[in-house]
């Protein structure tokens, strides 16, 4: 879901950003969103305190003997179908 964000930016910077966006065939909004997404990519997300996700964390542990999802699927299919 997208939401509106109001920023206070110098007029000259806005005009340069608009020219740059036009030259790149994009919008200033898309440029800002891309920049912010890149800058915050490493930010760790954590579920809200008390949420179902917090209560479920650690309830299921991965199969440490299988190296990949494909191997787990193959083993499960072999167990089921022989």
N, C-alpha and C positions, 0 to 999 in steps of 0.2 A: 504494500500500500504506500502510495506517495503522499507526502504532506507538504504544505507550503512553508517556506522558511524565509524570514525577512532578514536581510543583511544590510549593514551600513558600510558602504564602500565609496571611496573617492570617485568623483565624476570621471576623471581622466582614466582611471583604472577600469571603470565600467565600459567606457567607449572602446578602450583597447581590447577588452575581453569580448565585446560584441563583434568587433572587426575580426578578431582571431577565430571566434566561433563561426562566423560566416565563411571565413576562408577554409575552415575545417568541415564545413557542411554539418554543423551541429548547433546546439544551443548553449548559452551560458549556464543554464541549469544543469544540462548534461555534463558540461565540463566540471562544474563544481562538484556534482555528485561523483564523478569518476575520481576526482582528486581526493575527496573525503573518503571514498571507499578504499582507495589505495593507501592512504595514510593510516587508516584504522584497521587494515586487514589483519594485523597481528594481535589486535585487541582480543583478549579472551572473553568469550561470552559465558555467562553462568546463569542458570535458571533462577527465577525469583525465589527467595527464601520461603520455605513452607509449601512450595509447589509439589505437584505429583512427581515431577522429574527429580527433584531433590530426594524425595522419599524412595524413588526407584533406583537411584544411583548405586551401583555396586550389586544390585540384586541379581543380575545376570553377568556371568563372567565368560569371556571368550574361551574357546577351546584352544589351549596353549599348544596342543600337539599338532594342530593343522597350521600350515604356513599361510594359507589363503582361503578366501571364501570359496573359490573353485574347488579346492581340495576337500573342504567340509561338505560341499554339495555332492561331490563325487562319492565320498564315503557314505553319506546319508542315502544316496540312491542305491549304492551297492548293498547296504544293510537292508533296505526295503525290498529290493527286487532281486537280490542275490548275485 
